[in-house]
Amino acid sequence: MSAYIPVELRQQIRDRFGNCCAYCHTAEFLTEMIGLTEVGRAAIATLQMNRPALVRAREMWVELGEHPPVTDDY
């Protein structure tokens, strides 16, 4: 499911997060997860978050405009 996000809001999010995903803090066009800390890198490796099927899924999500995910500000 995709919700319409106004262009102005998208730009504000991109400006605020430096063209990175607000959820995972990676560049929007990246489809591989990159751990920012030792624990993050270990979690990505342990959970196999960069296995080929997930990378392909993220590539498709980027093409469909579903990645990066939009999150609410808490």
PyMOL commands that place a pseudoatom at each C-alpha (Angstrom):
pseudoatom trace, name=CA, resn=MET, resi=1, chain=A, elem=C, hetatm=0, pos=[0.000, 0.000, 0.000]
pseudoatom trace, name=CA, resn=SER, resi=2, chain=A, elem=C, hetatm=0, pos=[1.291, 3.438, -0.876]
pseudoatom trace, name=CA, resn=ALA, resi=3, chain=A, elem=C, hetatm=0, pos=[0.153, 6.737, 0.540]
pseudoatom trace, name=CA, resn=TYR, resi=4, chain=A, elem=C, hetatm=0, pos=[0.467, 10.007, -1.374]
pseudoatom trace, name=CA, resn=ILE, resi=5, chain=A, elem=C, hetatm=0, pos=[3.172, 12.197, 0.094]
pseudoatom trace, name=CA, resn=PRO, resi=6, chain=A, elem=C, hetatm=0, pos=[3.219, 15.821, -1.059]
pseudoatom trace, name=CA, resn=VAL, resi=7, chain=A, elem=C, hetatm=0, pos=[6.330, 16.880, -2.973]
pseudoatom trace, name=CA, resn=GLU, resi=8, chain=A, elem=C, hetatm=0, pos=[7.025, 19.657, -0.465]
pseudoatom trace, name=CA, resn=LEU, resi=9, chain=A, elem=C, hetatm=0, pos=[7.026, 17.185, 2.435]
pseudoatom trace, name=CA, resn=ARG, resi=10, chain=A, elem=C, hetatm=0, pos=[9.309, 14.783, 0.562]
pseudoatom trace, name=CA, resn=GLN, resi=11, chain=A, elem=C, hetatm=0, pos=[11.763, 17.637, -0.031]
pseudoatom trace, name=CA, resn=GLN, resi=12, chain=A, elem=C, hetatm=0, pos=[11.669, 18.657, 3.631]
pseudoatom trace, name=CA, resn=ILE, resi=13, chain=A, elem=C, hetatm=0, pos=[12.488, 15.075, 4.640]
pseudoatom trace, name=CA, resn=ARG, resi=14, chain=A, elem=C, hetatm=0, pos=[15.313, 14.848, 2.106]
pseudoatom trace, name=CA, resn=ASP, resi=15, chain=A, elem=C, hetatm=0, pos=[16.740, 18.158, 3.322]
pseudoatom trace, name=CA, resn=ARG, resi=16, chain=A, elem=C, hetatm=0, pos=[16.479, 17.154, 6.974]
pseudoatom trace, name=CA, resn=PHE, resi=17, chain=A, elem=C, hetatm=0, pos=[18.108, 13.748, 6.515]
pseudoatom trace, name=CA, resn=GLY, resi=18, chain=A, elem=C, hetatm=0, pos=[20.665, 14.712, 3.857]
pseudoatom trace, name=CA, resn=ASN, resi=19, chain=A, elem=C, hetatm=0, pos=[19.059, 12.656, 1.059]
pseudoatom trace, name=CA, resn=CYS, resi=20, chain=A, elem=C, hetatm=0, pos=[19.225, 9.604, 3.279]
pseudoatom trace, name=CA, resn=CYS, resi=21, chain=A, elem=C, hetatm=0, pos=[16.479, 7.287, 4.367]
pseudoatom trace, name=CA, resn=ALA, resi=22, chain=A, elem=C, hetatm=0, pos=[14.844, 8.668, 7.511]
pseudoatom trace, name=CA, resn=TYR, resi=23, chain=A, elem=C, hetatm=0, pos=[14.278, 5.100, 8.691]
pseudoatom trace, name=CA, resn=CYS, resi=24, chain=A, elem=C, hetatm=0, pos=[17.611, 3.366, 8.191]
pseudoatom trace, name=CA, resn=HIS, resi=25, chain=A, elem=C, hetatm=0, pos=[19.882, 6.396, 7.495]
pseudoatom trace, name=CA, resn=THR, resi=26, chain=A, elem=C, hetatm=0, pos=[21.289, 5.018, 4.249]
pseudoatom trace, name=CA, resn=ALA, resi=27, chain=A, elem=C, hetatm=0, pos=[21.291, 6.845, 0.934]
pseudoatom trace, name=CA, resn=GLU, resi=28, chain=A, elem=C, hetatm=0, pos=[17.896, 6.540, -0.728]
pseudoatom trace, name=CA, resn=PHE, resi=29, chain=A, elem=C, hetatm=0, pos=[19.278, 4.791, -3.783]
pseudoatom trace, name=CA, resn=LEU, resi=30, chain=A, elem=C, hetatm=0, pos=[21.212, 2.168, -1.806]
pseudoatom trace, name=CA, resn=THR, resi=31, chain=A, elem=C, hetatm=0, pos=[19.662, -1.248, -1.646]
pseudoatom trace, name=CA, resn=GLU, resi=32, chain=A, elem=C, hetatm=0, pos=[22.189, -2.823, 0.712]
pseudoatom trace, name=CA, resn=MET, resi=33, chain=A, elem=C, hetatm=0, pos=[22.071, -2.201, 4.441]
pseudoatom trace, name=CA, resn=ILE, resi=34, chain=A, elem=C, hetatm=0, pos=[25.164, -0.632, 5.989]
pseudoatom trace, name=CA, resn=GLY, resi=35, chain=A, elem=C, hetatm=0, pos=[25.664, -0.831, 9.745]
pseudoatom trace, name=CA, resn=LEU, resi=36, chain=A, elem=C, hetatm=0, pos=[26.657, 2.440, 11.364]
pseudoatom trace, name=CA, resn=THR, resi=37, chain=A, elem=C, hetatm=0, pos=[28.086, 0.765, 14.469]
pseudoatom trace, name=CA, resn=GLU, resi=38, chain=A, elem=C, hetatm=0, pos=[29.738, -2.532, 15.312]
pseudoatom trace, name=CA, resn=VAL, resi=39, chain=A, elem=C, hetatm=0, pos=[26.430, -3.780, 16.745]
pseudoatom trace, name=CA, resn=GLY, resi=40, chain=A, elem=C, hetatm=0, pos=[24.573, -2.632, 13.630]
pseudoatom trace, name=CA, resn=ARG, resi=41, chain=A, elem=C, hetatm=0, pos=[27.019, -4.414, 11.345]
pseudoatom trace, name=CA, resn=ALA, resi=42, chain=A, elem=C, hetatm=0, pos=[26.753, -7.579, 13.454]
pseudoatom trace, name=CA, resn=ALA, resi=43, chain=A, elem=C, hetatm=0, pos=[22.950, -7.443, 13.336]
pseudoatom trace, name=CA, resn=ILE, resi=44, chain=A, elem=C, hetatm=0, pos=[22.961, -7.045, 9.544]
pseudoatom trace, name=CA, resn=ALA, resi=45, chain=A, elem=C, hetatm=0, pos=[25.332, -9.992, 9.173]
pseudoatom trace, name=CA, resn=THR, resi=46, chain=A, elem=C, hetatm=0, pos=[23.479, -12.202, 11.674]
pseudoatom trace, name=CA, resn=LEU, resi=47, chain=A, elem=C, hetatm=0, pos=[20.072, -11.497, 10.147]
pseudoatom trace, name=CA, resn=GLN, resi=48, chain=A, elem=C, hetatm=0, pos=[21.501, -11.784, 6.620]
pseudoatom trace, name=CA, resn=MET, resi=49, chain=A, elem=C, hetatm=0, pos=[19.826, -8.523, 5.665]
pseudoatom trace, name=CA, resn=ASN, resi=50, chain=A, elem=C, hetatm=0, pos=[21.874, -8.214, 2.464]
pseudoatom trace, name=CA, resn=ARG, resi=51, chain=A, elem=C, hetatm=0, pos=[21.085, -11.628, 1.059]
pseudoatom trace, name=CA, resn=PRO, resi=52, chain=A, elem=C, hetatm=0, pos=[20.346, -11.485, -2.695]
pseudoatom trace, name=CA, resn=ALA, resi=53, chain=A, elem=C, hetatm=0, pos=[16.566, -11.870, -2.371]
pseudoatom trace, name=CA, resn=LEU, resi=54, chain=A, elem=C, hetatm=0, pos=[16.300, -8.901, 0.016]
pseudoatom trace, name=CA, resn=VAL, resi=55, chain=A, elem=C, hetatm=0, pos=[18.573, -6.717, -2.102]
pseudoatom trace, name=CA, resn=ARG, resi=56, chain=A, elem=C, hetatm=0, pos=[16.430, -7.507, -5.155]
pseudoatom trace, name=CA, resn=ALA, resi=57, chain=A, elem=C, hetatm=0, pos=[13.283, -6.715, -3.171]
pseudoatom trace, name=CA, resn=ARG, resi=58, chain=A, elem=C, hetatm=0, pos=[14.710, -3.341, -2.110]
pseudoatom trace, name=CA, resn=GLU, resi=59, chain=A, elem=C, hetatm=0, pos=[15.652, -2.590, -5.732]
pseudoatom trace, name=CA, resn=MET, resi=60, chain=A, elem=C, hetatm=0, pos=[12.043, -3.222, -6.757]
pseudoatom trace, name=CA, resn=TRP, resi=61, chain=A, elem=C, hetatm=0, pos=[10.773, -1.069, -3.879]
pseudoatom trace, name=CA, resn=VAL, resi=62, chain=A, elem=C, hetatm=0, pos=[13.007, 1.804, -5.035]
pseudoatom trace, name=CA, resn=GLU, resi=63, chain=A, elem=C, hetatm=0, pos=[11.602, 1.497, -8.563]
pseudoatom trace, name=CA, resn=LEU, resi=64, chain=A, elem=C, hetatm=0, pos=[8.047, 1.511, -7.177]
pseudoatom trace, name=CA, resn=GLY, resi=65, chain=A, elem=C, hetatm=0, pos=[8.743, 4.498, -4.941]
pseudoatom trace, name=CA, resn=GLU, resi=66, chain=A, elem=C, hetatm=0, pos=[8.236, 2.444, -1.787]
pseudoatom trace, name=CA, resn=HIS, resi=67, chain=A, elem=C, hetatm=0, pos=[11.813, 2.701, -0.513]
pseudoatom trace, name=CA, resn=PRO, resi=68, chain=A, elem=C, hetatm=0, pos=[12.908, 4.360, 1.620]
pseudoatom trace, name=CA, resn=PRO, resi=69, chain=A, elem=C, hetatm=0, pos=[9.954, 3.878, 3.930]
pseudoatom trace, name=CA, resn=VAL, resi=70, chain=A, elem=C, hetatm=0, pos=[8.239, 6.947, 5.313]
pseudoatom trace, name=CA, resn=THR, resi=71, chain=A, elem=C, hetatm=0, pos=[8.102, 7.131, 9.083]
pseudoatom trace, name=CA, resn=ASP, resi=72, chain=A, elem=C, hetatm=0, pos=[6.315, 9.408, 11.508]
pseudoatom trace, name=CA, resn=ASP, resi=73, chain=A, elem=C, hetatm=0, pos=[8.356, 11.821, 13.590]
pseudoatom trace, name=CA, resn=TYR, resi=74, chain=A, elem=C, hetatm=0, pos=[8.221, 10.738, 17.200]
for i in range(1, 74): cmd.bond("trace and resi %d" % i, "trace and resi %d" % (i + 1))
show_as sticks, trace
zoom trace
